[in-house]
């Protein structure tokens, strides 16, 4: 991260990270999931893979859920059902 006096080097950042083949493929998969789930540009929700692609999930609609950006970042590459179970247990535990 640049210091406040340094300018951010967007071109270098793109070349070293965002422009890599792996990132282009990931971006294409995210955009495809958004289109197929009916999300439009500007919609703050995200298409989330219930079972992450990195864990063997399918790219099809049956594996996609529409969630808030916060929930998607919280989940990261955790299985959707595992996260829901953890939340349920935490909720019931706090209710005791």
N, C-alpha and C positions, 0 to 999 in steps of 0.2 A: 504494500500500500504506500503510495507516495506521501511524503510529508506535505504539510499545507502549502509550502512554497514551491514544491515541485508540480509540474503539470503532468496529468495522467497521459500515458502514451497508449492511446486507443489502438493505433495501428499495430504496435508490437503485441499488445494484449490479444488482438484478434489473431494475428499470425501465430502466436505461441499457444493459444488455447481455443478460442472460439472458431478459428478457421481450420482446426484439425479435422481429419476425416471422421474420427470417432464422434466429435461434437456435432458435426454436420448431420450425421446419421441420427443421433439422439434428438436434435432439433426437429428433423424431418418426422420422426416418430411422434414427438409431442404435438406437432402441428397437425398430423394426420388424425391423432386421437381427438383433438379439439374439433376438427371439421366433422368427423364421423359422429361425434356426440352432440353436434348442433350448437356448440358455443361460437359466438360471434366475436369479432375484434372488439376489444374494450370491455368484454365481460370479465369481471375480476375473479370469477370461479375458474377452476382448472379441471382438466380431465386427468384423473389419477388411475393408475393401474392397480387394481385390488391386490393381485399378486405381481410384484415387480418383474419387469422384463428380465432384470439381472438375476432373478431367482427362478427363471423358467416360465414366467407367466406369458400368456398369449397376447398378441397385439390387438385382438378382436374386441368388439363392443361388449361381449359378455364379461370381459375382464376390466371394464372401465367404469369408474364412478365419478360423478361430478361433485367436487368438494371445494371448500374455501382454500385460498392460498396458504393460510395459516395451518390448516389441517394437513394439507399436502406436505408442507415443509416439516411438520411435526412427525409425520409418518415416515418420511424419507424412503428407505428401501425395505421397510418392515412390511410384513404381510398384513393386509387390511383387516382380516379377521383376528389376527393376533393383537393388533392395536386396539380393536374394539373390546376384546376380552380384558386386556390390561386396564382400559378405562373403566369397564364395568366393575372389575375387582377393586380398583382404587375408590370408586364411588361407594360401593357397598361397605368397604372397610371404613371410610370416613363417616358413614352413617351410623356406625355402632356406638 
